[in-house]
Amino acid sequence: MKICKKFPHLRGVTVDLPHLHEVYNDYIIRPEFKGLSDRVAFLNLDLLKEDLPHAVDAFIFGCILHELAEDKKRALLIKAFKALKMGGRIIIFENLIDDAK
């Protein structure tokens, strides 16, 4: 949402599990995101089990990959890559977890 706020020409879709839709609804009505509800939507989707939206410009994966097994990470990223428009981008931001601690 912050990216869409900073760049008014962008539209976005938050993709997450259905039980998080209410959290999204509470978030989008915050004063700092006023006016974004017409450009940012929520899509109920299990990223690992369902098809991703196709022909998109970018996927941004935030703080999700670290919880997945290696094979699931790979499958999700391959699925996302196939769903991109030509020249699209996959952007990842993550917490780095030290398994030894």
Helices and strands as residue ranges (DSSP letters): H 2-6, E 12-16, G 18-20, H 21-28, G 31-33, E 40-44, E 56-62, G 65-67, H 70-83, E 84-93
